[in-house]
Amino acid sequence: MRPSWVATLCEWTARYSYGIYLTHLFGLWIAFTLLGKWLGAASLRVIAAVAITGLASIACFHLVESPLIQLGKRIAPAGRRNSSR
């Protein structure tokens, strides 16, 4: 059974949810404050906020979160071996 677009969207949202949480205010501020006078219509501001938040959350995941998860996976087994002494 192939996953639907809803399942794919949910998987993407789950993967990047912490980045979305951290960057959404930044995206809103850029779209509505810094770019507001150039974008004009509220609909364009919302689209810009979603795009900025999406790009920033993907960058945060791949540049910070994922490498640190991988580091933790390498360190954790060593810590479990040492804690049994």
Residue, then its C-alpha position, 0 to 999 in steps of 0.5 A: m500500500r502506497p502512502s497518501w499525500v496526507a501521510t507524507l505531509c504528516e511525516w514531513t511535519a513530524r520530522y521538522s516540527y521542532g524546527i517549525y516551533l523554533t522558527h515560526l515567529f522568525g518567519l512571521w516577523i520577516a514576512f509581516t514586518l520586514l517584507g510587509k510593505w513590499l508584499g502588500a496583500a495579506s495572502l502574500r505575507v502568509i505565503a511568505a511566512v510559511a515558506i520562510t518557516g519551512l525553509a528555516s526549519i528544514a535548515c535547522f533539522h539538517l544543519v543542527e538537529s540531525p547531526l546532533i542526533q547522530l552524535g548522540k547515537r554514537i556516544a550513547p552506546a559508549g555511555r551504556r558500556n561504561s555505566s555497567r561498571 
